[in-house]
Structures are given as structure tokens and as C-alpha cells.
Amino acid sequence: MHRNKELYQYFLDESWRLTEQWYDRLNKNKSSGVYASNDPAVIEQVKKQNNEFHQKFAQVFEIDKEPFLKEFEEWIIMVAQDEEHTRTPLHEIIREFHQTQDQYIDFISEFFDLHKDKYPSEEIKLIFRTVIDTMNFVIEWFTEEYNKFSQKKLKAQQELILELSTPVIALSEEIALLPLIGEIDTARAKILLEKTLEQCSKLGVKELLLDLSGVVVIDTAVAHQLFQLIDALALIGVKTSLSGIRPEVAQTAIQLGLTFNNISIHSSLANSINLIKFNEK
């Protein structure tokens, strides 16, 4: 950190000029996300965030490193998780950080022109170095928080998709259907086990029709987990019927040494449902 109260105050006094100058120079035709918005509320918000950045950055010339970083942390996390910024490509956000750095270089040069002969060349070099080093650190920090939040958001979306892809559908008071469609990997199989047990218990299911006709490929690990699901369902009093098992899936189960004892197996879902209707008569 390099303290300079005059420069700090100059930043504060001119922060809105910096903001308006930055926004006027923004190439909105080549931008997207938050920078291309025509919504007055979004424009006002991005200007406010930009101005807050100037005011917080100015403190590099006023306070020690630790409190400076503490002050900046709130802004970094807030903007990295801001809805409009999360819809903006990261390379465009970094580009605007670099634009702001260039803006600061010109701005500080202007400051020194107003205070000619007051600051020795070594101090001027140190101030410019402070700006460049701090901006580089902030860019790296922001990128880390932006990616961290993006990964967290992606994981939450994936978990939601997995949860929605394992719907237990009530056919009657005691009978339900679980149609499985598409690829089942170990992550989905884990969610499948957890959510199916939870939903069957909640619905009071006594028999579950597990239809595999939409599953084309299944590996040994997933096949094993499916049979674990059947065993777990039996422990909570749910009988499982399988339907639509493709030859390749059956072959995998046999290779694993898995048995179909005490499991009703039907060639198709239609046969399963017809058998239920027959038993109910």
C-alpha cells in the first residue's frame, strides 16, 4: 500500500466523473449482458456498482492492506454473484477491469499534472505500480469468486435436474411408477436411490413399477446401485416390479452376478399396468 491523502480525496471527489466517463466509452454494440442492457434500472445499478468500485479502490491510498481487502471483499462477492453479471461473459467483465485500469492511469496522470513538482519521480512510479498491482490482484480475486459462484450455481441446477429426472408417479393409493429415461451415471443413480426412497415413504407406496425401457446403456456400477435401490425399497416394505429391461442391461446384470429373485419382471410397462388392473378386479 502507498498512502497519499490528496490522491485519495481526488478519487472520491471525481468518482462520478470516472463512472460517467467509463459508461460513455462503453462499446455497447460489442458488449452483452449487463453492459448491453437498455433497462434504466440495470444501467443505474451498474453505474452504482462502478462508482462503489472507484470509492473502494481509492482506499488503497488511505488505509492498510488488511482493512482495504476487507472493504473490497463485500464489493467483489456482491458483483460476482449479481444476477446481471452472472449473465455476462467473464472475458467481457475482465475487459472492463482493464479499461478501468487504463482510465486510472490517465486519471492519476491528470492528478500529477495538477500538482507539478510536488511529487518526486520515485513516488510517482510507486503510485502507478500500486495501481497496477492492486488491479491485477482484484481481477484475479473477482475471477475466482465469479467461477466459484458459477460452479455452485451449476451444481445446484444439476442437482435439480437430477431430482426432477427421478419422478415417482402415484398410480393409486399404494402403487407408483418410476420411469427412467436416458443415461444413468453414478451421480444420478445416487440421487435416484435417495429421492425414490424418500418419495415412496412420503406417498405410502407398497409397490413400485420401475420401468427401464428408456434406459439404453447401463454400466456395472449403476446396475449394482439399481439393485441396491430394490433392496433398500424392500427394507421399507416396498415391492419392486421391473419392466422394459433391454437385453444389454440384462446382460450387464448377469455379468455382475445379480439375481432377480423375489422381483416381478415384465416385458413392458403396459404389461405391468395390465397385471395390476387384473389383480385389482
Disulfide bonds with the S-S distance in Angstrom:
none
